[in-house]
Amino acid sequence: MLPERQCFANAAATEREHPHPAYTEGFAVAANSPLPAAHAWCTDADGHVIDPTWSDHVGDAYLGIALPTHLRPKAPHNWGVLEAPDSLYPLLRSGL
């Protein structure tokens, strides 16, 4: 497991280290919470979740979109692509 509260950076690092999982952003619901949270993880070719931030049993539900490699977060900010206006607005205008 990688550091908590750094899911965007953790998922991007996982994709860089292992090129087959896809960086994915969206919302996830933890087992101990009724509310979805903005979250990032990786998905394999079969759509299975690989979550480097939450333990195997924390995420109950995931809903997101696999983003192209060039859109993954970059240091120093490591913000979520779908949350940051400078990356979200061009996606809304032009699509992926």
Buried (B, 14 or more C-beta within 10 A) or exposed (E): EEEEEBBBBBBBBBBEEEEEBBBBBBBBBBEEEEEBEBBBBBBEEEEEBBBBBBEEEBBEEBEBBBBEEEBBBEEEEBBBBBEEEEBBEEBEEEEE
